[in-house]
Amino acid sequence: MGKAIVIALLAFDLVAQQTRVIVPAAPDPGPAPRGTGAITGTVTDAGGRPIAGAIVALENRVPGQPRRSYSQVTTPKGRFAFVDLPAADTYFLTTGKTGYLDGGYNRPDPRGQSAPIALADGQWIHDLHVTMALPGSISGIVSDERGEPIVGAYVRVLPQVLICGRTQWLAGSVAVTDDRGAYRIAGLGPGKYLVSVPSVQATLPVGAAIRAPGAWSGTSMADLRMASDAAKAERLVVDTGGGEQLVVGRYTASPISADGRRTAYPITFYPNVSTPAAATPVDLRTSEDRAGVDFSLQPVRTSRVSGVVQGPPDAVGNLLLRLLPLGLEEFGQGSEAATTVTFADGRFTFVDVPEGSYILEAKHSLLEFTYTSMSQGSTALPVPVPFATRSASGYSVTAAPSGVELSALRDWSEEGYWGQLRVDVASQSVDDIVLPLRRPVSLSGRVEWAPGDQPPSSVAAPMLEPADGRRSLGLLSPKSFSLDAQSRFTIEGLMAGEYVLRFPSQTVESIIWDGQDYTGRPFDGSGGRDIEGVVVTLTTKSSFVAGAVTDGTATMATSAAVIVFPLERERWSGYGLYPTRLRSVLTTTDGHFRIDGLPRGDYNIIAVSVSQERAWIDPAFLASAAARASHLRIDRSDSKIAGLALSLVK
C-alpha cells in the first residue's frame, strides 16, 4: 500500500491501531491473510451527524470457504478503517448500535442486504458512507368503557407488505399496557401499520384430553390432561358451566352486563373499529414517534356456539377449532375471536362469542409471518392449545421485503383432516353446528437426475409452500425423505389451494405430472384427489449470469441492483415463498454483478436503482420493467455475460 494511504490512515484517529479486531468464523479459517487494501468511511445518522460507538462489521464471503469477519467500533467522529485487507470481490459491510436501525453499505432498507464491495490489491476504498436511522414508534392508551386504564392488554402492529405479489398485513411487534394503560411499540421502520388490540376467548372443555407436545411426531402418544393443568398453573380458569372452562388472563376480561349477560371485548382496530377494512392505517415516516393511537374498548354481549365435528373417529378428537371474524381469515394466530378444543367424540363449545359473522375452521398446519425492524421487537402472543409447537421458525422469505420471516405452526395430530364453515352469531346461542372434516390431499412422486449428473450423497427434503403466500395453507414437507434406489417421496396435508413444489438448495430441471410441465406451475389441492406420479428431475449443473452496469455512459454504476424475472407474464405471481426464477442482486463497488443458479428458461434482465432491489415482488413493477428490460436465455449450465445500463422504472 502506498505511503499516502498509510499517512492518511495514521491521521484517521488511529482507528486501525486501536480498534481493529479479527473475529474468526466457524469453522476456524486459520490465520487471517495480510493484504495491501483498505476500506475506510464514516457512520452518521439521517441528519449527517456522526455516530460514535457503532459496531462496524466487515465480512469476506467467498463461496465455499469459511467467512472471515473483521469488526471495529467507530470513533467519536463516526469513523472506521480496515487495513491490510487481501483482495476480494465479496466484502460486505454492516453497522449496528443499540437504539438504531441496522445499517450497511448501499443498504436502503435496514432489514435488507448490503451491497458487495470489490477490493483490488493495493486499492484504498475511502469515504464509504453508512447512514443509520433512529427507529420510529407508535404509542397510546388503552382504556375501558368507563375511561379507566386497562392494564396488561396486548397491543399489536400489523405492517402492510407485499408477499408473492399480494398485499398482506403481517404479525408485527407486540406490547403490553402498563399500570397507566399506556403502551409503546418501538423499533419500527417506515411504512403502513394497522394497530389492534387482540382479544381471544379461549375455551377448554373440562376433562378434555390434549395430546402432549411431540405426540404427532411419534415421540409420545400418551394423552394427557395437560391443557387444563397448564392453564390453572399459569392463568385463571373460570368455570362457565356446562362442562367448559374459560381461560382468562391471556387477554383482557370484560365485566358481566347489568342484566347478567356475559360480555367480551372483541378484537379492536384503530380507531376503535372491528374490521381491518374500516381501520385507519398509521403511515409512519422514518424515525417518527406517533403518539395518541388510543383505544376505548367496549364490551359486547356474547353467546355460546356449539356443535359437533364429523369425520373419522380417530380424527375428530383433540382438535383446535378457531372462530375467525370475516375478513381476518388470513391474519394469522391472534386474530381469532374464540378458540376451543373438541372432545374425543367431536363435540365442541365456544363460550363468550361476540355477535358477528365468522369462519369456523379446523386446520392442522398454519403459517405465521412476522415482520420487525429491530431484533428486540417481540411478536409473541399466546399460542392456542394444542398449537403449541412450531415445526419451522425464523426462516427469511425471499418473495417479500427484507425482514419478513415465517414460522410454521403444527398441531399434534397425524391425520391432518381439515374443515371450514361460515357461522353467523346473533344475540341467541347457536347450537347444533355440524363441521364436516375433509380428507387432505397428498402429493407423491419420485426424483430423477439429469443425464450425466452424479447425484450428491444427500438432498434436502422437498417442500410444498402456498403459491400465493396464504398463511392458512401451511408449509408442508414429507414425514421422512432420503435418496435411495427409488428416491420416492410423499407429502401429505394439502388443503384447498395452490402449492408450489420446491427442492431447497437444488436446481430443478423439470417437474412433470399427468403429461404436463409443472416446473413453473403450482399444484391445486382443491380437487380432493391425490396427486400421484410426479416426476422431478434435478441437476447438479449450475448456470450463472454475470456482467457490469453503467450509468448510461461509459461510467460504471457503483450503486445499482440487477433484477431477473421470467418472460412469461403469468409467472410474475403465484410463485411461492422462495421463487427461483425471480432474483435480484446488488452490484459491487465497481459496478459488477453475478446471479447464480438460474433454472433454464427465458428471462427479462434489467438494472435499476438500489432502492428498487426488491421491487420485483410487485407485478405492476414488472409490467413497467419488462418494457425496458433485455432478453436473456438460460440453458442447462449456461454462463452469460450481460452489459446493462441503469434504468428508472416507475
Helices and strands as residue ranges (DSSP letters): H 3-10, H 15-19, E 21-24, E 37-44, E 55-60, E 68-73, E 79-85, E 88-96, E 103-104, E 117-119, E 124-131, E 136-143, E 154-163, E 166-169, E 174-176, E 182-188, E 191-197, E 201-205, E 210-211, G 215-217, E 223-224, H 226-234, E 236-241, E 244-248, E 263-264, E 268-269, E 282-284, E 289-290, E 295-296, E 300-310, E 320-325, E 338-341, E 347-354, E 356-362, E 365-371, E 389-396, E 404-410, E 419-425, E 430-436, E 441-449, E 463-466, G 471-473, E 488-494, E 498-502, E 507-513, E 516-517, E 523-524, E 531-539, E 544-550, E 561-566, G 569-571, E 583-586, E 592-596, E 601-608, G 610-612, G 615-617, H 619-626, E 630-634, E 639-645
